[in-house]
Amino acid sequence: MEACYRVAFKVYDEIAACDAKLKKVTDLMMTFRDLELQRFCVVENTNDSFARSMQAQAQTQAQAQTQTQAKAAAASPVAARARR
């Protein structure tokens, strides 16, 4: 992906060097893209981090519940009779 990214921007620069109108549009597009990437990092990273933390919390709770159920099953009178 990195190689494609670099080649794409090299092509943009080569084309923009031949056409002043396209260069103006490309410059404006790149400025917008740079600003949008900064905003996106702040907005979406916060959401992604929250989603990941909620997923991890749910997994931890599920593991704790499974362990509690296993301990309860091992301590039940039925399980004790089965072990005899």
N, C-alpha and C positions, 0 to 999 in steps of 0.2 A: 504494500500500500504506500509505503514511503517513497519508493521509486516512482510510482505512478503520480503521486502528489507533486514531486519535484519536476517530472517531465511535463505535466500539465501546466504548471506555472511557467516553465521555460517556453512552452509553446505560446501561452498567453502573451508573454513579454515579446516574443519574436513577431507575433501578429500585430500587437499594439505598436511596435516600432515602425511598421509600414503604414499605419492608418491613424491619423491624429484623432479622428472622431471616436474610433474604437478605443484608443488609449485613454481618452477622457472617461468613457463609460467604464472601462476596466479599472481605472484608478478609483472611481467612485464606488464600484462594486467591491473592490478590495478593502477600501476604507470601511464600508458598511459591514463586510464580512468580519473584519478584525474587531469592530465594536460589538457585533452580534455574538461572536465567539466568547467575548468577555462576559456578556450578559448571560449567555447560555450556560457557561461554567458556573456562575453564581446560582442561577435559578434551578437548573436541572441537577447539578451536583447535590444540592441540598435535598431535592426530592429523592435522588438515587440513594444517597446516604441514609435517609429516613427509611426508605423501602428495604434496604439491606439490613438495617438494624432491627426493623420489625420482623423480617424473615428469620434472622438469627434468634431473636427473642422467642418466636413461635417454636422454633426447633428446640431450643433449650427447655421450654415449658413441656413440649411433647416428650422429650427424653426424661425429664423429671417425673412426669406422670407415668410413663412406662416403668420406671424404676420403683415408684410407689406402688403401682399395681402388682409388680413382681414380688415385692416384699410382703404385701398384704396377702397374696396368694400363697406364699411360702408359709406364712404364719397362721393360715386358716386351719380350723379343725379338720376339714376334709383333706387338706394336703398333708396334715400330720398323720391321719389314718392311712393314707396312701403310702406313706414312707415306711410304715410298720410292716 
